[in-house]
């Protein structure tokens, strides 16, 4: 991941990735496998739809409401400040302090 500047993306999950119906939107380094859940693995973070928590390297922190496959979720990163934020259907959910450098 680029370690300078501010970055963001948004998407709408249209299907569940596994039988447990879990959705996770976030970022990781290139070592995370496509089938691993971001936020549950080292050097990753994500907003989890099943409980509304932000997962940071296998630690869940309360963050916002749950979401489902038809919600549009955005993720933004400020690399200089080491912070990340998420949006749900265009609504800003607040910033979380997450160390994102060196991912």
N, C-alpha and C positions, 0 to 999 in steps of 0.2 A: 504494500500500500504506500502511496505517496505520503511523505511525512511532513508536508508543508501545505498551508492553505486551508480552505474550507470546502467540504465535499458533501453532496447529498444525492439521494435517489428516492424514488417511490415506486411502489408496485402493488398490485392486487392479486394475492394468491387465489387461484381458481380451483385448486384441488389440494387435498391433504397429502403430505408426503409419506405417511405411514398409517398403519391400521389404528394407532392410538389417536389419530386426528389432531396431531400437533402441528402448529405453525410457528415459525420463528423468523424474524426479520432482523438482520444485523450485518456485522462484518467480521471477517477473520483474516488470518494470513493465508498464504497459498498452501499450507500444509493440511488444512482441514479438508477431509474427504467430502464429496458431494452428499453422502448419506449421513454425515455427522450433523448434529443440531448445534448451530452457532449459539454461544452463551453457555453451553454445557462442556465445552472443550477449552483447553489452554489456548491463550492468545485469540480469543474471540469474545464478542459481546452481542447481545440481541434482545429484542423485545418479544416476549413469548405470549402468544395468543391464548393459551389454555389457562393462565393464571394472572396475566397482566404484569408479571415481574420482568425486570431486566436481569438477564443472566450475564455474569461476567466471569469467565473462566471457571464455571461450575458453582458459582455462588449466586443465588437468586435474591434480588432486592425488590421490595414493593415499588411499583412505579405508576401504573395507570389501570384503566379498565381492561377486561378481556377483549379479544377481537376474534372474528371468524374469517372464513375464506373470502367473503364478499366485501370486506372492508379494505380501503386503500391505506396502506401504511408507508410512511416516509421515514427515512433515517438520514440524519445529518451529523457531520463530524467537523470539529474545529481542532485541527492538529496542533496549533500553537498553544491552545489552552488545555488540551487533553480531555476535551468534553465531547459528549454526544447528545443528541436529542432525537425524539421521534414525533411523528404526527399521525393522527388517526382521522381519516376522511377529511384531511385538510386542516384539522385543529391541532395547534401546537400543544404538546403534552408536557413541556418543561425539559430542562437540561439536567443531565446526570453527569457527575464527575467520574469519568472513566479514563484511565491512562491508555491512550491509543498509540503512542509512539513506540516504535520497535516491534510492532506486530509482525 
